[in-house]
């Protein structure tokens, strides 16, 4: 018996197990909810850790390590390996939103809620605000950012769509990111269209409720599926199955209306996120601050250098010598937005050249080429978040000499994967070999631009040479 057949049978049984054991999964979800709430709330009741605090002797640092050092980086990794199983099986926000919807008003979802731009706006807003309040460092900021998101998810559940997850489908800040990364997973719930049609002529079928409101009969991939397993073997047509990790991006391509999704990828994951990760270690940021400060002093405008705002607007912890002046906070926002706009425009221009090389302008083809960058974008998010992991492990005396080679190995692998996807995509469009080479090269150059930002962050910038860092810097 072949390995492929064995893996197919194992996955099919695993999917059916999920469908039969909803009670067990709900119990697991509530355990995660309690654990999540504990990590959110308890650290806010404790004093902020001092310089001697470590992961194993301070609950706040331990929670910080779990949230940003382990939890979020590996949730992103799970999307690539298992699809959106985190969403359907473990996510506390999704579980709470669905739970509250059972007792809610069950109102119809308004047009504004279904706006396709929310994934980009929510991701950008959460990322920028998180940097404004130093969400990776302070429990109060974590409570506001993550706790606020959770409360909003419950409120949306109370108002709209009974027994469903309206928040997850439309407003979750990471919904768009998960939508893109899960397309790379080597497993999916496969829909047999013929078996579905034949089921109408057999026994009566009990309908199922899809919490993320996916049109199951026409589902072609993982982008919206939460992998909860409720539909496994429904109408004898749905099976958890293996697949090529390239299949969804190369063969299925982008949905009909995906310009906002492309914006999320190019301006968000490959722009705003990079700016948010790198500003604390960028000597250019220090130079910019110095230039602005000198200009303000020369014009006798002192208040941006002296005044600060409450901690829930800009980082303000004077007892820990961590305070953003109005100038600091404004520059942080400007840097992140500026990097996001610059990266998004450069990458869009390169992909536009590739699109033009394949023939007359085609929006869908442009968006399809952009999808080739998903592995590189996902790798970047993982590298950026795991930088917090490294910074928290360094004081613990852990040997971290392996980190830098691993970072660049992962980056090389992501570049290779992107190159393979780009090759598969350009082959799908009618054009000569020369045109296809030019289109592929446009994606390769886009990869080089992204690689340059990570080389600067992890190797090109030597912060020590500049003697100091911006407030909020954790890597210096």
N, C-alpha and C positions, 0 to 999 in steps of 0.2 A: 504494500500500500504506500503511495507516494506521500511525501511530507506535505505537499499542497493539500491533498485530500484530508490528511489528518488534521491540519490546521483549520481547514474549512469546517470539519465536523466539530472540532473543539470550540470554535467561535460560535457556530450555530447553537450549540448547547449552552454556551455562556450567555448568549442573548436570551434564550428561553429561560435560563435561570433568573435573569434580571426581571423578566416578565412575571414569573411565578412568585417571586419573593419581594413584592412591593413593600410589605410590612417591615421586612428586615432593612430594606434600604431607607425607608422613612425613619426608622429608629436610628440608623447610622447618621442620617442627615441631622437629626436633633442632637446627637452627640457632638457633631461638628459645630452646630449652632452654639451650644453651651461653651465649647472650647473657644470658639471665635469671640463670643461675647466676653469671656474671661480675659482673653488677650487684649481686647479693646478697652475694657473698663478698669480692671484692677490696677494696671500701671498708672492710670491717671490719679489714683488715690494715694500713690506713694510719692515720696520725694524724688526729684530728678537725680539720676545717678551721678556720682562724682567721678573723678579721673581714675580712681582705683577699682571702679565697678567692672565686673567681668560677666561673661555669659552665665557661668555656673554659680555665681554668688549674688546676682542681682536680678530680680524678676523683670524689671523694666528692660534691661539689656537683653535678657533671655527672650522676652516677647518681641523686641526689636529684631533679634536674630531670626526668630521663627517666622515673623511676618515677611521681612524684606530679604533675609538671607537664605531662607529655605522655601517658604510657602509660595511666594509669587514667582520666583524664577522657575520653580519646578512645576507650577501650574501651567506656565507657558510651554514648558517642555512636554507636559502631558498632552497638550493640544496636538502636537506633531506626532506623538506616539499613539494616542488613543482617541483622537478626535475630541469632541466636547463632553467626554465622560465626566469631567469635573463639574460641568454645568448641570448635567442630569442626575448625578449620583451624590455629589458632595457639597456643592456650592451653598453656603448658608443664606445668601441673599435670595437666590432662586427658590430655595425651600420655603423661606419666610414669605416671599411674595405670593407663591402659590397657595400657601396655607391661609394667609389672610384673605385671598380672593374667594375662598369658600364661604366666607361670612360677609362678603362685601355687597356693594350696590349693583354689581353686574351691569354697569352702564356700557353702552356701545363706545368703542374707541373713537375719539374725534380725529379729524384730519391732521391736526397739529401733532398729535402723538405719533402718527404713522409717517411723519416726515423722514425721508431717507437720509437727511444730513445729521441726524442726532448722533450716530456712532462717532463721526468725526468731531463734532462740537463737544460731546461729552468727554471723549478721550483728551482732546486738546485742553479743555477747561480744567479737568481733573489733574492733568500732568502739570500745567502751569501753576495752578493754585497749590498743589502739593509742594512745589519748589518754593513758593512764596512763604510757606509756613514751615518748611523743613520737615516734611512728613516722615522722612526716613529716620529722623533722630528723636522726635518728641512725641510722647504718648497723647498729649492733648491734640496735637495736629492729626494724629492717626484717628482719634475718636471723631474729630470733625469731618475728615475726608471719607474714611471708610464707614464710620458710624452714620454719618449723614446720608451716604449712599444707601445704606441698609434701611434706614427709616423711610427714605423716599421710595424704595422698592416695596415696602409694606403698604405705604399710602396708595401707591398706584394699584397694588393688588386689591386693596379695599374698595377702590372705586370702579375698576374696569375688569371685564372678562373673567367670569367665575371659573375656577379650577384651571386657570391658565396663567402664563407668565408674561404679561404685557410688558413689565419692566425689562425682563431679559431680552425680549424680542426687539424692543425699540429704544430703550433709554439707558441700559447698562453701559457704563463708561468703557468697558473692555469687550463689549459684544462684537464690535467690528473687528477688533484684533483677533478674538477667538474665531470669528467667522473666517478670516483669512488663513490663520495658522492651521486650523483643523482640516483644511483642504489637502494638507500634506500627509495626513494620517494613512497608514497602510491597512486600515480596516474601515468598514462602513456598513450601514444597514442597506443591503441591496434590495431593490423592489423589482419583483418579477411581474411585469405588466400583464402578460398573458394569464398567469395564475390569478391575478387580481380580477381580470375580466371573467374568467371561468367560475370564480367564486359566486358570482351573481346567480348562477344556475344550480348551485348546490344548496346546502342547508342555510338557514338564517344565520347571519353573522352579527354578533354583538358589537356595536360601534365602540371605538376607543377615543379617549380625549387626549390629543397631543398638546402637552403643556406649552411648548414654544410655538404652537400654531403653525406647524409645518404642513403644507399640503402633501400628505404622505404618499398618495398614489403617484404623484409626479416628482417625488424626491429623487434627485440625481447625485447627491453627495452629502458631505458632512457640514457644509457651511452653516446651516441653520439647525441641523439635528443635534439634540442634546444627549444622544446616546443613552437615554434612560432605560431603553429596552422594553418599554410598555407595549410597543407595536410588534415585537418579535413574534414571528409565525402568524401574524394577523392575516386572515384570509389565505393562509398557507402561501403567502406571497412576499413576506419580508424576512430576510435572514441576515444575521451578522456575518459578514464575509470578508476574506482578505482581498486586497486589490493592490495595484501599483500605486505607490505614493505620488506618482506624477500624473495619474489618470485624471483627477478632477480639474487640475489647472490646465493641462494640455488639451484634454478632449472636451470637457464641459465648458471651460472658459468662463468669462464674466457673465453675470445676469444682464438682463436687458437694460436696467437702469442702475448703473454702477459708478457714475462719475464721482459721487461722494465717497464711495469705497476706494476708488483710485486716489482721491485726495487724502484719505486716511492713510493709505500706504505710503504715498510719496511725500506729503507734507507733514503727516503725523508720525508714523512709525519710523520713517527715515529722515525726518526733519526735526519736529518739535521734541521728540524723545531724545534724539542725539544731543540737541541743545541743552535739554534738562540734565542729561548725564554728564556733560563735559564742562559746564560753566565753572564748576568749582576748581578745576585744575587747569583752566586755560590762562596762560600768561597774557593773551590778547584781552581777556576780560579785565585783568588787573590794569593793563595799559589804558584801556578805555575808561575805567573808573578814575584813574589818576588824571587823565586828560579832562574829564568832566569836572572833577573836583577843582582842578587848577582854574578852569574857566569860571566856575561859580565863585571861587575866592577872588579872582581878578575883577569880577563884576560885583563884588560885595553882596553876593546872594548866599547866605549861610544856612538858611533853614533846611534845605535838603540834606545838608551834611550833619545837622544837629538833631533834627526831629525824627522820631520813630512812631510807629503805629502799633496798636494792640497785637498780641501774638497771633490772633486769628486772621490778621491781614498780612502782616510781615513778621518774620521771626523776631521775637523780642524776649530774650532770656538774659537779662543783665547779670544775674548771679553766676552765670556760666560764660560770661564774656561773649555772648552770641546774640548780637542785636543788628538787625537790618535798619539802617537809616532809610529815609525816603529815597535817597539817591541809590543806595544798595538795592533795595527792592525793585525800584523802577528799572534799573539796569538788568537785573535778573530776568524780569519779564521781557524787556526789550531784546535781550540776548537770545532767549529761547524762541520768541516769535521771529526774530530776524534770521536765526539759523534755520528754523522751520521753513520760512519763506524762501530763503536762498537755496536750500537743498531741494525743496519741492520744485522750484523753477528750473534749476539746473537739470534735475533728473527728468522732469517733464520735457524739457527741450531735447535731451538726448533721445528719449523714447519717441518723441515726435519725428526726429530725423529717421529713426528706425522704421516708424510707421510709413513715412514718406518714401523710404527706399522700397517698400513692398508694393507701392502703387498709389492710387488716389486716396486721399485722406479718408480714414474709416475710424469712427469713434470706438467701435467695439474692438477693432484690431489694436488700437492704442492701449485700451484698457487690458486687453489680453496680454500684450507685451509687458505691461506693468506687473501683472501677476507673477511673472518670472522672478521678480525681486522678493517674493514672499519669504523664501528661506533666509535670505540675507537680512531682511527686516526682523524676522523672528530671532535670528542669531544675535543681532544687535541688541534687542530688548533683553535677551538672556545675559549677554555680556555686561550690559549696563546695570542690571539689577544685581548680578552676582558680584559686581565691584563692591557693593555693600557687604556681601558675604565675606569677601576678602578683608575689607577694612575692619570688620568685627572680629575676624579670626586672628588678625595680626597681633593685637595685644595679648592674645592667649598663648603666644609662643609657638603656634603651629608652623611647621615648615611649609612655606608657600613658594618654594623655588619652581614648582611644577606649574604654577598658575599661568605665567606668561606664555610658555610653550603651548599649553592647552588652549589659551585664548586664541592664539593665532592659528592653531590647528582647526579649531571650530570655525573660525572665520574662513579659512581656506576651504573647508568642507562645504560651507554655505555658498561660497562663490562657485564651487564646482557644481553644486546642485542647481543653482540659478542658471549656470551656463547650459546644463542639460535641459532644463525646462525651456529656456529661450530657444534652444535648437529644435525642440519638439513643437514649439508654438510657430516659429517661422516656417517650418515645413508644412504647416496646415494651410498656408496661404499661397495662392497661385502666383508664382514669381520665378524669375531665373535664379540660378545658383549665385550669381554675383549680387543680386538684390538681397537674397537671403543672408549672405555673408555680411553685407553692410548692416542689415537689421540686427543680426546677432552681435556685431561689433558695437552697436549703439548700446546694447544692454551690458556688454562687457565693460565699456567705458563708464557706464553708470555704476557698475560694481566697484570700479577703481576709485570713483569719487567717494563712495561710501566707505571703502577700505581706508582711504586717506584720513577720514575723521577718526576712525578707531586707532589707526597708527599714531595719530597725534595724541590721542587721549592716553594710550597705553605705552607709548614709546617716544614719540616725537617731541613732546613738551617735557622739559625738565624743570619742574616747579622750583626745585632747590635753587636754581640759578637766579630766580627772581626774588628770592628772599622772603616772600610772604604770599598769603593767599587771600582771597575774598572771604568775608564773613560767611559761615556756613560750609566752608570747605572741609571735607572729612577725609580726603585722600592725601593731604600734604604731610 
